[in-house]
Every structure is written in C-alpha cells, then in structure tokens.
C-alpha cells in the first residue's frame, strides 16, 4: 500500500505541473490578441502608413505665439527715404552701403501707440570709429520720449538699428549693437530743444 500511495502522489504532482504550464501558455500574449493594459510597459506603436502621429500638445500654443509684426511696405519706404536724407544718419554710415534685413512697427514703450518704424540694417562693410549717435529714452509714462546724443567709439559693427518717427518725419535713433560700442567721455545726454514728442 505504501508503494501505491507514493506512486499516486507522484502522478498527481506530474499532472499538476502539466496543468500549470498549460494554463500559463494559454494566457500568454500572441499576435492575434491585444495586450491588456497591465500586460507590459507602455510604448509608442510603430508608424502606420496613412496615419499621422498625434500632434505635440505644445505645437498649437507655439503656432499661436505672437511674433515680430512686419512693418507696412509704405512705412518702410517712407522710413528709408527719411534716413537717406537725414544728415545725422548719413554722417554715421558715411560711404558704407546697407540693406534692410527686417522692419517692424516702432511702438511706444507701453505698446499703445505706433510711433514709426524700426529698421534693422545690414552694413556692406564693418563700421568703426568715433561717432555721435542719436538715441531715445522713454519718459515715465511710456508714451512720450526724449532724444539723447551719445558720444561713442564703434568697433566693427555690421548692423544698425534705426528708429524713424513717422509722426515727426525724423530719424531719432541710430544704434549699432551694444557689443560694438564703447561710451566716450562728455555725454551730457541733453534733450534737443527741437526734439520730437518731448515733454
């Protein structure tokens, strides 16, 4: 009886192991069965022809972000004409040629009023030497400004930013990049009595 009992226990163990293996195999994922949510790590499926990837959630916001507004062609033309005939601008650039890289409306500091045009100019050759540069400083109200004159040494500037006030029909600022400027002594920063839009 003891031998028969041992044989029975052995057979039961073999059959139990076989059932466990068969059950595990029947529940394994196959190409014909979709994975359940917890079957494995989540991953991006491969691309499917004709189906586009989901949009980047930040792309729409980036597309709607405001950029630099282009100045009206008529304003650009008028501003260039004023610059070409402006004695201070001509004295700064001398015989160096230039072209318009970009142009946008020049707004008051509070953004409420369009004053004229901001011209970004590329110079045909580097600009160097001492110069008396016109500039502007907005008053505390952010609407009006005062003109300043800056004595500076320019070293290798290849661009200029020019502000043209289309209300007063004047070039009010001609500035190379800050990295090319060294301020010289004697800057009183006096507001010209005939300066536009002053208080």
NULOMI-888421 format. One record per residue (C-alpha): residue number from 1; x, y negated, z. Coordinates in steps of 0.02 Angstrom, whole numbers, plus 50000, padded with zeros to 5 digits. Layout:
<margu num="NUM" X="X" Y="Y" Z="Z"/>
...
This chain:
<margu num="1" X="50000" Y="50000" Z="50000"/>
<margu num="2" X="50143" Y="49884" Z="50036"/>
<margu num="3" X="50214" Y="49906" Z="49861"/>
<margu num="4" X="50044" Y="49875" Z="49781"/>
<margu num="5" X="50022" Y="49716" Z="49886"/>
<margu num="6" X="50192" Y="49649" Z="49834"/>
<margu num="7" X="50151" Y="49682" Z="49651"/>
<margu num="8" X="49986" Y="49590" Z="49668"/>
<margu num="9" X="50071" Y="49438" Z="49743"/>
<margu num="10" X="50199" Y="49437" Z="49602"/>
<margu num="11" X="50065" Y="49446" Z="49467"/>
<margu num="12" X="49967" Y="49306" Z="49548"/>
<margu num="13" X="50121" Y="49196" Z="49553"/>
<margu num="14" X="50159" Y="49227" Z="49369"/>
<margu num="15" X="49980" Y="49190" Z="49317"/>
<margu num="16" X="49976" Y="49032" Z="49423"/>
<margu num="17" X="50136" Y="48966" Z="49343"/>
<margu num="18" X="50068" Y="49002" Z="49169"/>
<margu num="19" X="49907" Y="48907" Z="49207"/>
<margu num="20" X="50002" Y="48755" Z="49271"/>
<margu num="21" X="50110" Y="48750" Z="49113"/>
<margu num="22" X="49958" Y="48769" Z="49000"/>
<margu num="23" X="49864" Y="48629" Z="49090"/>
<margu num="24" X="50012" Y="48509" Z="49082"/>
<margu num="25" X="50039" Y="48546" Z="48897"/>
<margu num="26" X="49856" Y="48516" Z="48855"/>
<margu num="27" X="49861" Y="48342" Z="48935"/>
<margu num="28" X="50023" Y="48284" Z="48851"/>
<margu num="29" X="50007" Y="48139" Z="48727"/>
<margu num="30" X="50001" Y="48191" Z="48544"/>
<margu num="31" X="49999" Y="48089" Z="48382"/>
<margu num="32" X="49810" Y="48118" Z="48374"/>
<margu num="33" X="49773" Y="48050" Z="48547"/>
<margu num="34" X="49793" Y="47869" Z="48604"/>
<margu num="35" X="49893" Y="47837" Z="48760"/>
<margu num="36" X="49793" Y="47789" Z="48912"/>
<margu num="37" X="49831" Y="47625" Z="48997"/>
<margu num="38" X="49945" Y="47707" Z="49125"/>
<margu num="39" X="50024" Y="47841" Z="49014"/>
<margu num="40" X="50185" Y="47743" Z="48989"/>
<margu num="41" X="50266" Y="47572" Z="48981"/>
<margu num="42" X="50175" Y="47441" Z="48878"/>
<margu num="43" X="50265" Y="47390" Z="48719"/>
<margu num="44" X="50236" Y="47289" Z="48560"/>
<margu num="45" X="50171" Y="47403" Z="48422"/>
<margu num="46" X="50264" Y="47403" Z="48256"/>
<margu num="47" X="50202" Y="47281" Z="48124"/>
<margu num="48" X="50058" Y="47338" Z="48016"/>
<margu num="49" X="50054" Y="47285" Z="47832"/>
<margu num="50" X="49922" Y="47152" Z="47805"/>
<margu num="51" X="49901" Y="47112" Z="47990"/>
<margu num="52" X="49989" Y="46961" Z="48062"/>
<margu num="53" X="50064" Y="46957" Z="48235"/>
<margu num="54" X="49966" Y="46868" Z="48372"/>
<margu num="55" X="50004" Y="46683" Z="48375"/>
<margu num="56" X="50127" Y="46617" Z="48501"/>
<margu num="57" X="50018" Y="46533" Z="48634"/>
<margu num="58" X="50137" Y="46384" Z="48636"/>
<margu num="59" X="50138" Y="46360" Z="48448"/>
<margu num="60" X="49971" Y="46270" Z="48441"/>
<margu num="61" X="50023" Y="46148" Z="48576"/>
<margu num="62" X="50187" Y="46115" Z="48487"/>
<margu num="63" X="50096" Y="46084" Z="48323"/>
<margu num="64" X="49984" Y="45957" Z="48408"/>
<margu num="65" X="50126" Y="45866" Z="48495"/>
<margu num="66" X="50143" Y="45687" Z="48435"/>
<margu num="67" X="50297" Y="45649" Z="48331"/>
<margu num="68" X="50376" Y="45493" Z="48261"/>
<margu num="69" X="50248" Y="45396" Z="48161"/>
<margu num="70" X="50307" Y="45338" Z="47991"/>
<margu num="71" X="50301" Y="45153" Z="47953"/>
<margu num="72" X="50190" Y="45097" Z="47810"/>
<margu num="73" X="50287" Y="45081" Z="47646"/>
<margu num="74" X="50235" Y="44898" Z="47630"/>
<margu num="75" X="50304" Y="44861" Z="47804"/>
<margu num="76" X="50468" Y="44949" Z="47763"/>
<margu num="77" X="50487" Y="44849" Z="47603"/>
<margu num="78" X="50448" Y="44685" Z="47691"/>
<margu num="79" X="50570" Y="44725" Z="47832"/>
<margu num="80" X="50709" Y="44770" Z="47712"/>
<margu num="81" X="50682" Y="44609" Z="47617"/>
<margu num="82" X="50692" Y="44508" Z="47778"/>
<margu num="83" X="50851" Y="44600" Z="47831"/>
<margu num="84" X="50937" Y="44570" Z="47664"/>
<margu num="85" X="50904" Y="44384" Z="47681"/>
<margu num="86" X="50947" Y="44371" Z="47866"/>
<margu num="87" X="51112" Y="44281" Z="47899"/>
<margu num="88" X="51149" Y="44374" Z="48061"/>
<margu num="89" X="51115" Y="44545" Z="47985"/>
<margu num="90" X="51224" Y="44504" Z="47834"/>
<margu num="91" X="51363" Y="44446" Z="47949"/>
<margu num="92" X="51358" Y="44609" Z="48047"/>
<margu num="93" X="51360" Y="44730" Z="47899"/>
<margu num="94" X="51472" Y="44624" Z="47787"/>
<margu num="95" X="51502" Y="44711" Z="47621"/>
<margu num="96" X="51456" Y="44885" Z="47684"/>
<margu num="97" X="51313" Y="44966" Z="47590"/>
<margu num="98" X="51170" Y="45053" Z="47681"/>
<margu num="99" X="51015" Y="45158" Z="47655"/>
<margu num="100" X="50857" Y="45188" Z="47756"/>
<margu num="101" X="50863" Y="45354" Z="47849"/>
<margu num="102" X="50698" Y="45329" Z="47940"/>
<margu num="103" X="50573" Y="45193" Z="47981"/>
<margu num="104" X="50435" Y="45184" Z="48109"/>
<margu num="105" X="50322" Y="45050" Z="48183"/>
<margu num="106" X="50407" Y="44946" Z="48318"/>
<margu num="107" X="50288" Y="44936" Z="48465"/>
<margu num="108" X="50281" Y="44828" Z="48620"/>
<margu num="109" X="50353" Y="44912" Z="48773"/>
<margu num="110" X="50179" Y="44955" Z="48838"/>
<margu num="111" X="50136" Y="45034" Z="48669"/>
<margu num="112" X="49983" Y="44924" Z="48645"/>
<margu num="113" X="50042" Y="44808" Z="48506"/>
<margu num="114" X="50132" Y="44839" Z="48342"/>
<margu num="115" X="50264" Y="44705" Z="48326"/>
<margu num="116" X="50351" Y="44756" Z="48167"/>
<margu num="117" X="50465" Y="44892" Z="48101"/>
<margu num="118" X="50611" Y="44991" Z="48169"/>
<margu num="119" X="50734" Y="45032" Z="48030"/>
<margu num="120" X="50863" Y="45170" Z="48054"/>
<margu num="121" X="51002" Y="45137" Z="47930"/>
<margu num="122" X="51144" Y="45248" Z="47870"/>
<margu num="123" X="51301" Y="45150" Z="47827"/>
<margu num="124" X="51405" Y="45195" Z="47674"/>
<margu num="125" X="51566" Y="45174" Z="47774"/>
<margu num="126" X="51609" Y="45156" Z="47960"/>
<margu num="127" X="51584" Y="44985" Z="48038"/>
<margu num="128" X="51719" Y="44921" Z="48156"/>
<margu num="129" X="51771" Y="44755" Z="48230"/>
<margu num="130" X="51706" Y="44619" Z="48345"/>
<margu num="131" X="51528" Y="44561" Z="48316"/>
<margu num="132" X="51392" Y="44452" Z="48391"/>
<margu num="133" X="51241" Y="44565" Z="48394"/>
<margu num="134" X="51060" Y="44510" Z="48416"/>
<margu num="135" X="50954" Y="44612" Z="48535"/>
<margu num="136" X="50791" Y="44604" Z="48631"/>
<margu num="137" X="50735" Y="44629" Z="48810"/>
<margu num="138" X="50552" Y="44650" Z="48853"/>
<margu num="139" X="50477" Y="44544" Z="48989"/>
<margu num="140" X="50397" Y="44623" Z="49142"/>
<margu num="141" X="50225" Y="44627" Z="49060"/>
<margu num="142" X="50292" Y="44745" Z="48925"/>
<margu num="143" X="50206" Y="44643" Z="48789"/>
<margu num="144" X="50324" Y="44498" Z="48750"/>
<margu num="145" X="50513" Y="44497" Z="48735"/>
<margu num="146" X="50662" Y="44382" Z="48739"/>
<margu num="147" X="50807" Y="44383" Z="48618"/>
<margu num="148" X="50984" Y="44411" Z="48678"/>
<margu num="149" X="51152" Y="44395" Z="48593"/>
<margu num="150" X="51286" Y="44523" Z="48635"/>
<margu num="151" X="51471" Y="44499" Z="48604"/>
<margu num="152" X="51540" Y="44674" Z="48572"/>
<margu num="153" X="51676" Y="44771" Z="48487"/>
<margu num="154" X="51610" Y="44904" Z="48366"/>
<margu num="155" X="51715" Y="45059" Z="48336"/>
<margu num="156" X="51670" Y="45171" Z="48189"/>
<margu num="157" X="51481" Y="45151" Z="48185"/>
<margu num="158" X="51398" Y="45242" Z="48041"/>
<margu num="159" X="51219" Y="45198" Z="48085"/>
<margu num="160" X="51121" Y="45043" Z="48136"/>
<margu num="161" X="50952" Y="45022" Z="48217"/>
<margu num="162" X="50866" Y="44863" Z="48160"/>
<margu num="163" X="50708" Y="44788" Z="48235"/>
<margu num="164" X="50610" Y="44673" Z="48121"/>
<margu num="165" X="50470" Y="44567" Z="48195"/>
<margu num="166" X="50342" Y="44554" Z="48055"/>
<margu num="167" X="50240" Y="44427" Z="48153"/>
<margu num="168" X="50383" Y="44301" Z="48159"/>
<margu num="169" X="50461" Y="44366" Z="47998"/>
<margu num="170" X="50632" Y="44386" Z="48080"/>
<margu num="171" X="50765" Y="44516" Z="48114"/>
<margu num="172" X="50776" Y="44516" Z="48304"/>
<margu num="173" X="50894" Y="44660" Z="48342"/>
<margu num="174" X="51040" Y="44743" Z="48252"/>
<margu num="175" X="51122" Y="44879" Z="48357"/>
<margu num="176" X="51249" Y="45016" Z="48322"/>
<margu num="177" X="51246" Y="45171" Z="48434"/>
<margu num="178" X="51295" Y="45136" Z="48615"/>
<margu num="179" X="51439" Y="45259" Z="48600"/>
<margu num="180" X="51523" Y="45145" Z="48471"/>
<margu num="181" X="51506" Y="44984" Z="48573"/>
<margu num="182" X="51619" Y="44901" Z="48699"/>
<margu num="183" X="51546" Y="44744" Z="48777"/>
<margu num="184" X="51661" Y="44595" Z="48771"/>
<margu num="185" X="51677" Y="44452" Z="48893"/>
<margu num="186" X="51572" Y="44296" Z="48876"/>
<margu num="187" X="51398" Y="44371" Z="48863"/>
<margu num="188" X="51281" Y="44241" Z="48934"/>
<margu num="189" X="51127" Y="44333" Z="48867"/>
<margu num="190" X="51045" Y="44166" Z="48830"/>
<margu num="191" X="50871" Y="44166" Z="48754"/>
<margu num="192" X="50873" Y="44058" Z="48597"/>
<margu num="193" X="50750" Y="43914" Z="48611"/>
<margu num="194" X="50679" Y="43961" Z="48441"/>
<margu num="195" X="50666" Y="44147" Z="48482"/>
<margu num="196" X="50502" Y="44230" Z="48438"/>
<margu num="197" X="50374" Y="44291" Z="48561"/>
<margu num="198" X="50465" Y="44220" Z="48712"/>
<margu num="199" X="50385" Y="44154" Z="48869"/>
